[in-house]
Structure formats: structure tokens, C-alpha cells
Amino acid sequence: MRVAVCFNRAPSRPAKGCDADLISEQGAEKEAAEVARALKSRGYDAHLVALGPDPASFVDALRRLSPAVAFNLCEGFWGESRQEMHVASLFELLRLPYTGSTPLSLGLTQDKVRTKDLLLRYHLPTPGYTVARPGQHLLRSHDMAFPLIVKPRAEDASLGITSDSVVGSDRALRERVRFIHETYRQEALIEEFIDGRELNAAVLGDRRLEVLPISEIVFEEGLPHPIVSYDGKWLESSIEFARTRPVCPAPLRTREEMLVRDVALRACKILECRDYARVDIRLRDGIPYILEVNANPDICSDAGLARAAKTAEIPYPALIERIVQMAIQRKEPSHA
């Protein structure tokens, strides 16, 4: 079976944000190569297809290849992560089965505010928040006490999150909000900072979802704040990276694990995630607060989702094949 392993190339300079942000985008080709090797080891005819600045060339390449399915690893378009959903729309228009979530799900989960609005609508716990729009007078809600954390509204991969994101005064809050507005050219999400254990719940499945073993991110001493910063996730030479340690499975009490699994499943169903997803959670006083829901998260062999699958005794090639097969099974009913 022929599979197009699709990934997005990064421009030489970011469209917005910081120059270092390119590190996460440049990892897309490495991720795609890993997925292609895994598929080849399972007998698939896997080909890398890169999405550059010209979407027409990308479509032409797919038509020439004529794959049975596309493995969608595109996390944006030419430096614009908010256009991730539009790449999935291309597959829809081409009537090409593809892995991962739909355009609607990708758009909703990338917008942290819309995600939180939906979570609250369904009574799922998430940190208190407000939104600061460019040019608007900043008002901090009286029920939001410091410390707070400030993030770009619509980015992923921890873009825009550094030790300065956690603020403890009105002055620091204003400065960080200004940074988000000027650097990332979008609204700033201001959240209550939950001082608790950081957990990741990896979810697999389409119509039936299952939660893999829960992971914990352990923050060692010496960090300015216990958060998964951009450097802690991507910059291997940084102190943040060295002192941010994943543990899987996380040591949890039975009730804690049940609650984490429950909110992760419910969040993925509400946001209509499919095939694979990751829910980031802070556990405080027995309450699992959902930080964000990641549709189509990083699926490199050393990333959190693959680590959780390995703990569940699902080897990396089997994980990748399982995701491809879910896309194929969606295609079959449409031809019945």
C-alpha cells in the first residue's frame, strides 16, 4: 500500500515570533522520516511529500504519487501554524483519506480560548482565564490572583512560552501581554497558574477512544518556574531541557488516574479528536485541570505519545501502522 507521509517545510525566517521558533518547525522532516521508516518496516510503500510555499505544487505531487492514504504531519503552512487546519482541508477536497483529526477539530484545538470555552460548557475543569486583545485596555479579573501565566492564543509546540510567561505583578503581566501582541501578532491568553503536577494523557482511536498510560513531566530543582517552556521542549542545550524529565507511567493513586483518564476522554470526544491526541493536564488537590488538547501532537519515537504507547507495549512501527489503518477503515465505508 502506498502512503504519502506529508510534512510542512519551514521558511528561512519565521513569519512571526522568534527566530528560535524555527527549531520546532524544522523537526517536521525528521518526524516524517521516522514515520516513513516505521511504515516501510511494516511493508508499506512510504514516500515523503513536502509542503512548501506553493500549495499547488504539493497537490500536484500528491496526484502524481496517487497514494492510498496520506499520513498528515503538516503542522501549519509556511510558518503559519494557524493554517494547519487548511492543509487537512486540502486532503478533504482531494478525497484522499488522511490520518489524524479533521480541519474543524484542528482549528478548535489550536485556539486555546475556544477549547476552554467548550470545556467549560461541558463542565470540565480548566484554569480560570481572560483574553487580552491588541489595543484593548488590560483588565485583570478580580477572581484571578497572581501568579498568572500568559500564552499566545493560537500557537502550539510551546511557542511563546518561557520562564517570563509566569507573572507575579501587574507590571510583569502588562509587559508579557505586550510581548505576545508584538511578537506573535495575536491575542494573549491569561490563565490562572495551577501549581500542581504536570500530566499528559495520550489518546488513541477513532470511534472508540482509549487512554494510554499517563505520563508525568517532572520538573527538577533549578528551574525558574515548573513549566514546559519552549526551551524545555526543543532546545537540548538548555537548562530547561535538562531539568524537564518525563516519567511514564506516572505514579498516581487509583482515583487520580481514573479522573485524569475520564477528563481526557471527555475532552477528546467534545473536540472530536481522532486517531491520536494528547491532553495536557495539571493535577492540583485531586482536580485534573485541562491546560490544552493537542490534536495531531508530535509523534516522533522519542515524544510523549510514542513513549506512552511503548509503556502500553505498542512498539513504534505498530503504533504508526495502527494510525494508518484507522484512516483506511474510514475510507472503506465511503465506498460501500
N, C-alpha and C positions, 0 to 999 in steps of 0.2 A: 504493500500500500504506500502510495506517495504522499508525503506530508511536507507542507511548506512551513518551515519554522521562521516566523516573521518577527522582526525586531526593528526598532527605530534607531537611526543614526542621530548623533548629536552635532550641532553646529560648532564651529571653532570657538565661538564666543556665545555665552548664553543670551537668550532674548531678554531675560530679566534675571534678577537675583545676583548671586556672587559667582565669580569665576570658578571657585571650588565646587559649585553645584554640578559642574560637568562630570565630576568623578562618578556620580551615581548613574548618569545617563550613559557614560562610556562603558559601564559594566553590562549594558544590554547585549552587546555582541558576545561577551564571554558567557552570559547566561544562555543565549541562543545556541552557542556551540556545544555547551553541556547537554542541553535538551536534545540536540541533533545526535550527539554521540550515544545518549541513552536510547533513543529510538532505533538507531542503527543496530545497537546491541540486541534489540528485541526483534530484528528482522524487517524494520520499516525502511523505506526509501526516503530518507530525510534530506531536505535541501534548505539552505539558509536563503531567506529573501529579505533584503534590507529596504526599509522605508526611509528615503532621503527627503530633500526639499521639494521633490516633484511627485505628487501622488499618482499622476498619470503613468509615470514610469513604473511605479510599484504595481499598479493594476495590470499593466502590460506584462510584467514579469510573472505575475500570478497566472495570467491567461496562457502564457507560453508554457509554463510548468504544468498547468492543469492538474493540481493536486486533488486528492480525495478529501482532504481536510487541512485547515490552517491551524497551527499552534500559535496563538496570539500572545506574543511577548511585547507588543508595542505599548509603551507607557506614556505616549504623547506623540506630538508631531513637530519635529524640527525645533526643539527647545520649549514647546508649549505643552506642558503636562495637562492643561485643561482640555486639550483636544484629543485626549486618549479615547474618549467615547466615540469620536468621529471615525477613528480607524476601525473600530468594531462595526460601525455603520457601513463602511465600505464592504466588509465581508457579507453583511446582510444584503446589500444591493447586488453583489455578485452572486448571491445564492450559494455561497461557499460555506460549508459547515466550519465552525471555528471553536476553539477551546475558550473556556472562561466565561465571564459574565457578559450580559447584554449591554448595549450602549446606555440604556436608562440606568441600569444598576451601576455602571462605571461612573456615570455623571453624578448620581446621587451620593455615592460613597466618597468621591473626591471632594465634594462640597461638604466640609465638616459641619457647617451650620444646618444645612438641610438634613444631614444624617441625624444630628442631635434633635432637631425638631421632630423627626419621625420616631426616634427612640422615646422621647417624652410622650408623644401621642399614644404610644403603646405601653406606657408606664414602666419603661426600662431605665435603670439608674445611669445617669451621666452627670459629669460635673456641671455646676451652675455656670452660666456664661452670658456674655453680651457681645455685641459686634460694634467695632469702631470703623465707620466709613470715612474715606478720604474727604477732607474738608468739613467734616462734621465736628461740632464741639464734643469732646470726650466726656462722657458721663459714666461714672462707676456706680453700679447699683449698690445701695446701702447694705444689702444682704450678701455682698461679695467681699469678704475680708482678705487682706493680704496674708500669705503670698498668693500671687496670681501667675498664670503662665500665658504668654502671648504667642500666637501662631498665625501664619498665613491662612486665610480661609480655605483656599483651594489648591493645596500642594500636597505631595506625598513624599515618601522616602526621607522624612525628617528635614526637608528643605526649610530653611529659615529658622530652625530650632538650634539654639546654642545655650550656653550657660547664662547668657544675658536675657534669655526668654523668660526666666523666672524672676519676677519683680516683687519688691517689698515696699515700694513707696509710690506715691502719685507721680513724682518726677520720673522715676525709672519707668513707670508704666507709659507715660507720655512719650518718652524717648524711644521705647521699644515699638510702640504703635507707629510712630513716625518712621522708624526703620522699615517696618513691614510695608507701609504705604509707599515709601520712596523706592525701596529696593525690589519689592515683589509686585508693586502696582496693583494692589487689590486690598480688600477689606481685611482687617485684623480681627481674629477671634480671641477674645479674652476669657479665660476659663479659671475657675477655682482650681488651685493646685492641690491635688489629692496626694497627701504624704502617706503612701502605702506601698505594698508590694506590686511590682510591675509583672503582669502575666500576659502571655499570648495564647490564644486558643485557635488552633488551626482546624479548619473545617473542610471536609471533602464531601462531594456528592452533587447530584442534580435534583431529582425529585425527592430522594431520601438523603438527608444530610447526616454526617457523623462527625463528632468531635474527636480529634486525635489527642494523644497525651498532652496535657497542659505544660507549657514551658514557663519558666520564670527568668527574668533578667535581674541578675544580682549586681548591685552597684557597690563596688569596693570603696574603702576609705580613700580620701584624697580628691574626690570629685567636688566641684563647686556646688552642684545640685544633683540629686539622684534622678536623672532623666536620660532618655535615649536621644542624645543630640545627633546632629548631622555628622560631626566628627566621630562620635562614639559608634556610629553605624558604618561609616565609609572610610575614614582616614586611619589606616592601620598604624601609622607612626605616632598617633596622638595618645595622650594620657587617657582621654575618654574611652578610646577603643580598648586600650589595655586593661582598663578597670571596669569595663562593662562586660559581664560574664553570663552567658546563657546556661541554664540548668534545665534538663528535661529527662524525666518528668519532674515537675515542681512538687516539693513536699507540702501537700495540702491535707487538711482534715477532710473527712468524707463529706460533711455538709458544705464546706467551702468549695470543694471540687464540683459537687452537684450544682451549686448556684452558678459557678463560672460556666459550666457546660450549658446550663439552661439559658442564661442570658446570651451566650454566644450563638446558640442555635436560633433563638428567637430573633436576634438582630439580623442574622443572615437571611432568615425567611422574610422578615419585613422588607429588607432591601433587595430581595430577590437575587442574592449571590448564587452562583452555580459553579460546579466543578471543583474550585478551590478558593479559599478565602482565609483571612486571618483577622481575628478580633483582638484589639489591644485593650487591656483592662488594668485598672488599679484597684487592688483589694484593700479596703480600709474598714476596720471594725466589722468585719464579716460581710460587707456590702461590696459587690463587684461593680465598680463604676466603669462604664464603657467609654474609652477615650476616642476610639475611632474604629471603623470597619474597613478593612482593606480587601476589595475585590481584586483578583489577579495580582496577589502580592509576589514579591521576589521568590523565585522557585529554583535558585541555584542549589547545588547539592550541599553547600555549607550554610544555607539560610534556614530560618526558623521553621518554615513549613516542612522542608525535607528532613530536618532534624527530628521533628515530631513524628513524621512518617516512619523514619528509621526506628524510633523508640517503639512504634507500633508494629515493628517487624515487616515494614513495607520497604524493600530496597529502592534506591533511587530510580533505576530503569523501570521497575514495576509501577512506581508512582506516576512517572511520565506516561507510560502506556495506559494506565487506568484513566488518566485525564483525556487522552486522545480517544479512547473507546467511548467515553461519555458523549463526546461531540459526534462520533459516528452513530451512536444509538439515537441521538436526536434527529439525525438525517433520515434514518430508515422509516420512521412513521410518516414522514412527509412524502415518501414515495409509495406508500402502501395504497 
